[in-house]
């Protein structure tokens, strides 16, 4: 149960880190006051009513377009990068001593440790608890 809970929490934390650092932009195309098109990962194509530039410079016909594009940018968090340069000498010393002592907590078995692989239990000829009629309740 503890391992399942640990895996669920670690997966959830990975998704939180992923989505907190994710940046994206939403492009919107309006014709007048109506929203015509939205796009998340690419530019909007428009409705085809955009004003074209005049063919020559002599024509000074300028008319405001009824269409406009807006872009909403959602910036992700950039503060998750840990800089090792900012760790002081005392902090480095503490981290090194902590890792050293933590690794040394787990000692291996010695060479003289017996694991009873070749031990065979004695052969039981009579069941004593049945002979004496003593039972544990």
C-alpha positions in Angstrom: 0.0 0.0 0.0 2.8 2.3 0.9 4.6 1.7 -2.4 1.5 2.3 -4.4 0.8 5.6 -2.6 4.5 6.6 -3.1 4.2 5.9 -6.9 1.0 7.9 -7.1 2.4 10.9 -5.3 5.6 10.9 -7.3 3.7 10.7 -10.6 1.5 13.6 -9.5 4.5 15.7 -8.5 6.1 15.0 -11.9 3.0 16.2 -13.7 2.9 19.4 -11.4 6.5 20.2 -12.4 5.8 19.5 -16.0 2.7 21.7 -16.2 4.2 24.5 -14.1 7.1 24.9 -16.5 5.0 24.5 -19.7 4.6 27.7 -21.8 2.2 28.1 -24.7 0.4 30.8 -26.7 -3.3 31.1 -27.8 -3.9 33.0 -31.0 -7.4 34.5 -31.6 -8.8 36.0 -34.7 -11.7 38.5 -34.4 -13.9 39.8 -37.2 -15.5 42.9 -35.7 -16.6 41.8 -32.2 -17.0 38.1 -33.0 -14.4 35.5 -32.3 -13.9 33.5 -35.5 -11.0 31.3 -34.9 -8.6 30.2 -32.1 -5.4 28.2 -32.3 -3.2 27.0 -29.6 0.0 25.7 -31.2 0.0 27.6 -34.5 -1.0 30.9 -36.0 -4.7 31.6 -37.0 -5.4 31.6 -40.7 -8.0 34.3 -40.5 -11.4 34.6 -42.2 -10.2 35.9 -45.6 -11.5 39.4 -45.1 -8.1 41.0 -44.4 -7.4 44.2 -46.3 -5.0 43.8 -49.1 -2.2 46.3 -49.8 -2.7 48.5 -52.8 -1.0 47.4 -56.0 0.7 50.8 -56.6 1.9 53.6 -54.4 -0.3 56.1 -56.2 -3.4 54.7 -54.7 -3.7 56.2 -51.2 -6.9 54.4 -50.4 -6.6 53.3 -46.8 -9.4 51.8 -44.9 -9.2 50.2 -41.5 -9.7 46.5 -41.4 -12.6 45.1 -39.4 -10.4 42.1 -38.4 -7.8 41.9 -35.8 -5.6 39.2 -34.2 -4.9 38.9 -30.5 -2.4 36.6 -28.8 -2.6 35.4 -25.2 0.8 34.1 -23.9 0.9 31.8 -20.9 4.5 31.8 -19.6 5.8 28.9 -17.5 7.9 29.0 -14.5 11.7 29.4 -15.1 12.9 29.3 -11.4 13.3 25.5 -11.2 16.9 25.4 -12.3 19.2 24.8 -9.4 22.5 26.6 -9.6 25.4 24.8 -8.0 27.5 27.9 -8.0 25.3 29.4 -5.2 25.8 26.6 -2.7 28.3 27.7 0.0 31.2 25.6 1.1 29.4 24.7 4.4 26.4 23.5 2.5 28.6 21.4 0.2 30.4 20.0 3.2 27.1 19.1 4.9 25.8 17.4 1.7 29.0 15.4 1.3 28.9 14.2 5.0 25.2 13.4 4.8 25.7 11.2 1.7 28.7 9.5 3.2 27.0 8.6 6.4 23.8 7.6 4.7 25.7 5.2 2.4 27.6 3.7 5.3 24.3 2.9 7.2 23.8 -0.1 5.0 26.5 -2.6 5.8 26.8 -5.9 4.0 26.9 -9.3 5.6 30.3 -10.5 6.8 32.0 -13.5 5.3 31.4 -15.6 8.5 27.7 -15.2 8.4 25.8 -18.5 8.1 22.7 -18.6 6.1 21.8 -22.3 7.0 21.6 -23.5 3.4 23.0 -26.9 4.2 21.1 -27.4 7.4 18.5 -30.1 7.4 15.9 -30.2 10.2 15.8 -33.4 12.3 13.4 -36.2 11.4 10.3 -36.2 13.6 9.4 -39.8 14.5 6.6 -39.1 17.0 4.4 -36.0 17.4 4.9 -35.2 21.1 1.9 -32.9 21.5 -0.4 -35.8 20.5 1.3 -38.2 22.9 1.0 -35.8 25.8 -2.3 -34.4 24.7 -1.2 -30.8 25.2 -2.6 -28.3 22.8 -2.0 -24.6 22.7 -5.2 -22.6 22.6 
